[in-house]
């Protein structure tokens, strides 16, 4: 396959929200692998909730069943599809709507961006979340909305948050019980902190990183399918292609057929092959930040990388922006 050639696109149109979830190929760049240490790290959970798996940000079905009696444990069903929660959810799970409870849609930005601090506090308290809650999130048909949720919680300083590996799909396939009953609970004292912008990238720094290339320590990763990365299929934006210097790694390649994450060693190897190492600043993007959030979770919550940002504007913003550099295969 020929290497993409560089083009520069100049035009700004209205942003078209489109998430590339249907692609099915991953791309891996070249370069000598650099060893990444994957060491078991202790859970930050307090006494009463423990985990024995290496991937500290993940909990298993067995773990959740073993700890269901913990009075501080709160399970959140991240609702993204109409009626899924009502047709059956993990017993005791509370419903958190992704669009209204985690994105900027609540503040009039057409569902893009993240929820503001005051609104997040209000929703969290209505869900009965407390400062000492031990929160486990899970997704429905795939993990992307749930990994986005973990990212938002972390941005607002909620460190005691974990992801149920495999989500609802894996839970049900493994024989987990489902409930039709919504639990009752009292309002909580949830108090999110000021947003931590070290977890979130914006378009200016993406452009700066692209123009700097190898002269700084920042690496950009495109988490869409290889076809969208190359601009061989329409993205829904004004222009197709990718951010110059960005490497390609499709986020869905980080999951097994059972909807669970690959092991830490396998994830580390996939990233090593495109030059991602823990000493670099990493910027992730996709269509709207959902696929990128799954990669952000893998890097930060599974491998323990610290300098990783999700550019949630992603190609929805970048592919419609004025005066930004773009590379594509067909230019």
Buried (B, 14 or more C-beta within 10 A) or exposed (E): EEEBEEBEBEEEEEBBEBBBBEBEBBBBBEEEEBEBEBEEEEBEBEEEBEBEBBBBBBBBBEBBBBBEEBEBBBBBBBBBEEEBBEEBBBBBBBBBBBBBBBBBBBEEEEBBBBBBBEBBBBBBBBBBBBEEBBBBBBBBBBBBBBBBBBBBBBBBEBEBBBBBBBBBBBBBEEEBEEEEEBBEEEEBEBBBEEBEEEBBBBBEBBBEBBEEEEEEEBBBBBBBBBBBBBBBBEBBBBBBBBBBBBBBBBBBBBBEEEBBBBBBEBBBBBBBBBBBBBEBBBBBBBBBBBBBBBBBBBBBBBBBBEBBBBBBBBBBBBBBBEEBBBBBBEB
